[in-house]
Amino acid sequence: MRYRFARSVAAVALLAGHAAAQAPEALWYATGRDASTQAFLAHADKISIVSPQVFTFDSTGAIRGRIDPRMVATARVQKVKLIPLVMNPGFNQEMVHHIVSVPEVRQRAVRNVAALCRDNHFDGIQYDIENVAVADKAGLTTFVRASADALHQVGCTLSAAVVPRASDEPGSDAFHKWMFANWRGAYDYKALADAMDFISYMTYAEHTGGTTPGPVAGYPWVEDDLKFILSLGVPASKISLGLATYSDYWYPTYDAKKGEHATGRDISFRQADSLLRAKRIQATWDDTQKAPWAMWDESGVMEYLWVEDARAFQAKLALVSQYHLRGYSVWVLGLEDPKTWDVIGAVAK
């Protein structure tokens, strides 16, 4: 009897330890806006890493920016790792090319990013380097390797937010070829993962204000992108799945320069909900895409809305456990459906 009891206690302890070990690492991005900071202050207990998008490179390799001290103080108290983003401002392609291809500028940028992390006692740095020409693929990889070495030497981690893709084929039409050449194709996922501590795989922005209407992060597209990076040999333990909290709204507009044209923009869940209420429309759940959407007639022209609510968030969050991923990276604090916090379970601390 004592043996069975002891064995049961041991089994419970093992299961509890296994569950704790499996808690995903929850990274949330923040902007410099107060709404984003306030969302972090209110929910830091459900966040493992906060990554404010506040630092930028310039063309000399210098770094500019600052973090709201309230965010720093709360992160320390709540045991949230502070890993700010360093980005190319405006996703300037020419600046990235200059930094990764000119040796003295590259070396200066590496020294500066290591000093930024060391001197501010950050836990690490995440690069948000986007709109990179595919011709700079090797240069970007070399830059990341040098950065990782420098940051590891000062006790900091390095990660990167990278644009996803579902294959190495550039596509058959002009749009997809342009996307591959400028946004998707420059990331050598396996080489980057080998050098860095992890990758935040930005599986959102499937559709944008510059495309036709569609889901922000449709489930089949997200899973296809995830399967591709795993097929390259990137360990699941180094992949943080990108999740979105913002919604997208498409509508017709006019200005003197462009004339009449369709446009779209990112909006918060609260804005999306207010829009639906104002139009007296109920969004329809798409069980394939795992997101709600709506369209309506506005003076004879259709407008479209795809929403990322708590249900959509939860559906894609399930992929983290299904594929045994490191965790998830969420863009962005301050735009989320308030009910999102209710569907988040335990997180790594």
N, C-alpha and C positions, 0 to 999 in steps of 0.2 A: 504493500500500500504506500509506504513511504517512497519507494522507488518510483512508482507510477506518478505520485505527486511531484517528486523532484523532476521527473522527466517532463511532466506537463508544464511546470514552472519554467524549465529550461527552454521548452518549445515556445512558450509565450514570449519569453525574453528574446529568443532568436527572431521571432516574427516581428516583435516591436523594433528590434535593431534593424532588421531588413527594411521595414516600412520607413524608419527614420532615414536610412541610407538612400532610399529611393525618392525622397522628397526632391522635387526638381529645383534647380537654381532659377529664380525668377528675376530677370533683369528688366527694369522699366526705364525707358528714356524720358527725359524731361527737357523742356525748353527754358528759356530765360523768362517766360511769362509767369505772372503771379499765380494764375490758375493752375499751372503745372506744378509749381512749388507747393501750393496749398494741398493739392492732391497727394503729393509725396508726404507732407507732414501728417496728413490724416491717415495714411495707409502704410506707413513704413514698416509696420509689423508683418505685412504680407509681401515684402520685397526683400530679395537677397542682395541685389546690386542696383544702384541708381546711377544712371549715365546721363548727366546733363550735357546737352549739345551747346557748349558755350566757348570752346576754344577753336581757333582757326590758325592755319599756317598762312604766312605771306610768301611772296616769291623769293625771298632771301633765306627762307627756312626758319624765320623767327615765328614765335607763337604768341597770339594775343587772346585775351579773354579773362573772365573771372566767374567764380561760382558764388551764388547766394549763400552767405554765411549761415542762414537758417537751415539750409539743406545739409551743410557740412556738420553742424552741431547735432541735428536730428539723426543723421546717418551714424555718427559715433555712438550716440546713446542707444539706438535701436539695433546696433550691430549689423548695419547695412554697409556693404562694401561700396566704396566711392571710386568709380571708374569712369571719368569723364571722356567725352568724345573729343577728338582732334580731327578737324575736317578741312577740306579745301573749300573756302567760302564760295557760296553760290555754285558749288560743284564745278569750279573753273577747271576746264580740261588743260588749258595751256599751262596753268600753274603746276598741276600734277606732273605734266611732262617735264617741266623745268626742274622740279625737285628731284624726280627719280633719275633724270638723265645727266645732270651736271654734278660731278663728284663732290665738289666743295660745298654745294648747296645741300646735297643729300646728307653729307656728313654733319653739316651744321644742324639740319633738321633733326637728325638722330640724336645728337648731343642735347639739343633743346628739349626734345620730348622726354628724354631720360631725366634731365634736370627738373622739368615740370613735375614729374611724378615724385621724384625723390624729395624735392624741396617743400612740396605741399603735403607730403605723407599720404598720397593717394594709394589705393590698393593696386591700381593698374591704369592703363590707358587703352581706349578703344579707338581705332581709326575708323572714320566714316569718310572714306575717299571714294567718291563716285564720279560718273561721267569720265571714265578713263578710256583712252583710245586703246583698242586691242593691240596696236603696235607697241604699247608701253607695258605689255604683260610681263615680260622678263624683268624690266626695270622696276616695276611695282613689287615683284617678288623679291628682288635683291634688296630693295629699300625695307621691306617688311622683315626680312631676315636680319639685317643690320640693326633695325629698331628692336627686335625681340632680344637679340644678344645684349644690347645696351640696357634695356629695361630689366632683364633678368639679373644683370650684374648689380643693379641697385635695389633688388628685392621687389620689383614690380612685375605685374603680368602684362601681356599684350594680347589683345583680341582685335577683331575687325568686323564691322558690319559690311556684308557683301551682298550684291544684287544676285538673285538666284537665276538659274536657267535649268531647262529640262533636257538639254543635249548640247553637244558641241557643234551642231549644225546651225549656220547663221540664219537659215530660213530662205524662203523662195521669193518673197516680195520685198519691196523697197523699205517698208516700215520695219519688218523684222530684221532685215540686214542692217539697217541703221541702228536698231536697238542692240544687236549683237556687237557691232563694231564700236559702239560708244558707251554702252551701259552694262552689257552682260558678259561679253567675251574676254575681258581683261583679267579675270580672276582665275588663277591656278589654284583651285580649292585644295587639292591634296598638298601641294607645296606650302601653301599658306598655313594649313592646319598643322603640318609637321613643324613649322617654325613657331607658331603661336600657341597660346594656352587654349583658346577656343575661337569659334566663328559664330557670329550672330547672323543667321541666314535669313535675309529680309524677304520672307515669303508673304509680301503684301504689295500693293500698287500693281496688281495684275492689270487693272484698268485705272486710268487716270483722267484728269481733265483734258488731256490731249488725245484720248482714244475714244472709241465708241463706248456707250454705256455698258457696264458689266460689273460683276462683283469686285470688291476691293481685294479679296483673297478667296477665290473660289476653292472649295475643298479638293476637287480633282487636280487643279493646277498646283496647289500647295503640295499635295502628296506626290505628284509627278516630279516636282523640283526636288523634294526630299529624297525620293528614290534615286534620282540621278547622282546627287552628291554622295550618297552612301555607296553607290556602285563604283565610285572612283577610289574607294578605300579610305575615305575620311571616317575616322571612328565616330560612332554615335555619341561617345563621351565628350567629343569636342564640338558638337553641334547644338546650338541654341536656336530653337525654331522661332522665326519671326511671326508675331501676332499683331493684329491691328485693332485699335479702338476707335478709329475715325470712320466716318461714312463718306460717300461721294454723291454729289448732286449735279446733274447735267440739265442745262436749260439754254434757250436761244438768247442771243444778245446782239447789240449793235454798237459800233463805234466808228468814228469818221475815218480812222486809218484802215481798219480791216473790213468795214462794212458789216453786213449781217453774218453771223457765224454761231455755231454751237460752242459751248464752253462747259467746263465742269470744275468743281472745286471740292476740296476736303472740308467737311463740316463735323462738328461734334455730335455725339448721340443726342444731346439735349436739343440742338438745332434741328436734327433730323426728326425727332419726335414732335417738335413744335411745328415743323413744316407739314407733317402728316395731319396733325390736329387742325391746322389752319385750312387744309384742303379737304378735311373730313374724309380721309382715306385710311384704310387699314392695309398695312404692308402684308404681302403674301410670302410665306416661307417657301423657299426653294430647297427641296430636300436633297437635290444633287449638289448644289453649290454650298449648302449649309449656311444660308444667309437669307434674310428677308429683303424684299424689293417692292417697289411701287412705280407706277407710271400714271400720268393723268394729263388731261387736255387742258391747256392754258391758252385760251383765246384761239383755239384751232391748231395749236402746236403742242406736241407731246413733250413732257418733262419727265425725267427719270431719277430715281433714288435707289441706291443700294446701301443697306444699313449693316454695320457691324455692332450687334447688340450682345448681351450676355450669352444668349443661346448660341450665336455664331461663334463667339469666343470659346465657349466650352466645347463645341464640336471639334474645333481645330486644336484646342489644348489636349484633347485625348490622343492626338498623334504623338505627343511627347512620351507618354507611357507606352503606347503601342510599339514605338520604334526604339524605346529605351534611350532616349536622348538625354543630353546633359540638363536641358531645361528649355526656357523660352525667353525671348526678348520682345518687349511690347512697345510699339510706337502708338500712342504717346500718353503720358500722364496728363490729365485734365480734359481729355475728350471722351473718356469712357462712359459707357452705360453704368450708372451707379450699382446696378445689380451684378456687374462683373465681379466685384469684390466678394460677393456671396458664393460664387462658383469656384473660387480659387481655394484649393486645399492647403495643406502644409507646404512650406517652402524651405529650401536649404538656408541655413544661417551660419 
